[in-house]
Amino acid sequence: MKRTDINIRDPFVLVVDGMYYMYGTRGATCWGPANGFDVYVSKDLENWSEPKICFENDGSFWADRNYWAPEVHVYEGKYYMFASFKSESTCRGTAILKSDTPLGPFVPHSVGCITPSDWECLDGTFYVDKNGEPYMVFCHEWVQVGDGEVCAVKLTKDLKKADGEPRILFRASEAIWGKSVHHRTGIDGWVTDGPFMWRTGCGNLLCLWASFSEGGYTEAVAISDNGEIDGNFTQIDPLFMDDGGHGMVFKALNGKLYLTLHSPNAHLEERPYFHEIIEENGTLKRL
């Protein structure tokens, strides 16, 4: 199937053994009951396999709705899926699943959610620091705190649980281009979505994330002042401000860098897009 036939949000691309594996939030079930995730496989980023189920709730998994933003990272020879889940009795949070292959099947690995049990959270991503210490970077939801937060928490070496308390890296309102949004419950606030960590060739540590601007959904960038997760993050120029976001960066088989994100940010219309980017002056620039 063609890229334009795929209705997913939050696309994430893993490059393994000459193939692209793309995961994402199922467009049709993102806002309600849900039971799994799919993976699409390609050699060229344009022609993709039919969706292959890589995780499915067999009835024993605790979450029954809002299966969001699956990311798959390779760590110590295994494949770990970071994804957000929710149930009526449990706050939304990120749990970690595990598989021997990028196709799955993925099975629950972490001890419930890594995120605090009384926080509404989403969009956990994986990061390993220069010393080999594993972290999860995630969003504390704006619907709970008003001003959405991007936070980091250290993980145990086996990725089963948090190893310490979360630290706030930055808040959504720190972006001067940001626009507050209105929730159907009557709440107004600033959104943080979809963090993703990227280290440039010169050693800078960037955090891609998404929010809203006058142009709609926006792919933003923050930079650490010391090149590490414990630095102070400041906002720099966004990568995309035309109603597309929740992006990530990957190196293609031809050696080029690509930003992938979903656009437009409208139910059942979302599609994965690929934009060639370069590293320039210590940050990322879309071509």
C-alpha positions, 0 to 999 in steps of 0.5 A: 500500500502507498504511504498516502493510504495509511491513516496513522498518527504519531508515526515512528520509523525503525530502520533494521537490516535494510528495512523500514518498520513504521509504527503509529496510533491507529487513526480509526480508534485513537480517541476511543476503545482500542486493542492493539498496534500495527507495523508497516514494512517498506524498502523505500518509504513509499510502498508499504506492506499491509498492516501487521498486528504487532501487539494485541490485547488478548483480554489480560492487558489492563488498558482498553482505550487510547492506545497511543504513540508506539515507539520501538527502540533496540536495547541490549539486543531486544526490541522495546515498545514505549506506548501510552494507554488508558482505562476508566480506572487508571490514569493515562501513562506510558508502559513498556512492551518487549519483543525479540523482533521488530514485527512482534509480538510485543508483550508487557514488560514494565511493571505497569506504567513507568509514569506516576500513577496519579499523573495523566501522562503520554508519549514516552520516548527512550533515551540513553545518556553518554554513560549508558544510563537509560531514561524515559522522556514523556509529557505530563498532560496539559489537561491535568496541569494546565501548562503541559510539561516535558519530563524525564525519569531515569529507568532501571537497567532492565527497563521495568520501572522508574529509578527515581522521580521525574524532572521537568525539562520544560513547559509548553508556554516557554515557546513564544510561538505557542498558542493556548487551546480549549478542551471540551471540558472547559479547560484552556492551556498549553499542549506538550506532545510527542517528545523525541531525543536527537543528538547532533553530530557536534554533540548537541542534545535536542528534544523534538516535541509538538504543540499548537501555533497559529499555523496549527499543530507544530513540530518544535525543538528544544536544546540542552545547554550542556548536551545532556538530559540534566541540562537546561532546555531552551526553545529554538526555531520549530521544524514544521508549523503547518498543522503537522507534528508528533515527529521523530528523526531517523537516518534512511538507508541512503544516509540522509536524515528524515523527519516524519510526522503526521499531517493534517492533525484531523481525525481520519485524515492523518497521514505519515509524511517524510521531510528531508532534513539536515544538521546545520549550526548544531540543530536541524533544518528542513529542506 
